[in-house]
Amino acid sequence: MSNQAVQKEGLPDRGSVPDAGDTGYSKDLKARHINMIAIGGAIGTGLFLGAGGRLASAGPALAIAYAVCGLFAFFVVRALGELVVHRPSSGSFVSYAREFLGEKGAYTAGWMYVVNWSTTGIADITAIALYTHYWSMFSDIPQWVMALIALAVVLSLNLISVKIFGELEFWFATVKVAALVIFMLIGIFLLATQHPVDGRTPGFDIISDNGGFFPTGLLPVVVVLQGVVFAYSAVELVGVTAGETAEPEKIVPRAVNSIMWRVGVFYVGSVVMLALLMPWDGYTEGESPFVTVLSKVGIPAAGDVMNLVVLTAAMSSLNSGLYSTGRILRSMAKAGSAPKFTGLMNRHQVPYGGILLTSAVCVLGVGLNYLVPGEAFEIVLNIAALGIISTWSIIMLAHMVFVQRAKAGLLKRPAFRLPGSPVIEIATLAFLAGVVVLMWYDDGVGRDTVMLIPIIGAALVAGWFAVRGRVRSTAESARDAQETRRD
């Protein structure tokens, strides 16, 4: 939205008005927290658990799918990083959408992100409950009880302080990175010593003797993109954390740039390693491919260790979801597009209103675990998919308008930039649109998910008509306050 359009609607130019939702936060997140949150956002159950089924369908070429999706994920987080350096905000992309796309853009961005993380939270507590049932000591406890306990624990820790959140994410990410590094070292050892894995000598012959790099053709690799792109959801967390660190202009660029090589090493490197150790059709959906390999070489307690790792990844995701939606909802509440109570902060400078709202939606997930324990995970995961696609799209659209305003001389771009604008943004938007098309051609849950778009769209339109009066009133108050300061 241009400055003229903003003034025509009676809304303030947000480029010169700080986000009201940014006040009151502590600056307790350190560089090590931000760096590890960036890692944790790029590594999750999509790799630890989901890579097995994708290897079984696409073969070694899955590494290409991870590389392509990782590249576009990097473009998104690089664009967000430039916006963060321009103006750090705990409202992150919602605040930038407000500045460059207008209040409707911020409203859409915020609520779709809440949909994403609320449903992801349901998936996380469902996964945690399933993972704990791996151990016999928990097998007699109902799945919904374990889901409720997981939510209560993470919620309590999230409400204490942002420093507790940062420490939790630091150690969650450390566990995930350590697990991958150890696996890579074991894989290198097996390759170097030619130690048999499931009776076969590891190496490039494993790939060439089993159909090559594209054993099932190119089409399965293209189709699997729709699942792979969601493995990278949460990379945008690095933008949300910027409002609670003392030097975002120094810390965020380093964290963003490091995501690229981490994607190469951890995602692409891990898949290549898995393909070199065992034939692609030796992996199965529903079992971690890392567990598959380690169990074939007779490493004791491999299943227990990896189950602990994927449990940690799910806890990390739930922790991040509560953190980020709390900050996003507070930014929206201050603009009038979210309930007022979501803008409340406690004495620990934590926006507890938004966190409690997200948790309330997650409680519905506890109900799903009670009613349909076998289907709860799949139902919510596909709804979350639409949320992350819309979030990434809005980040790129906001960045395009940001660059246009810079070219018009209305603001100055920082030295840390997304290169190749607007070509990179357009290519990323086309890629994300292609993912939605691929979902439609998936006869299973993918098509059902796409059919939800009109329903979600109608809900957003109805919601906007319900809040637009409050949004306009809030915007006019902000404009009046700005004019008073100028006078």
Helices and strands as residue ranges (DSSP letters): H 3-8, G 20-22, H 31-42, H 45-48, H 51-58, G 59-61, H 62-86, H 92-101, H 103-132, G 136-138, H 143-160, H 162-193, H 204-208, H 219-223, H 225-228, G 229-232, H 237-240, G 241-244, H 248-262, I 263-268, H 269-277, G 280-282, H 289-296, H 302-335, G 340-343, H 352-371, H 376-407, H 423-440, H 445-450, H 453-486
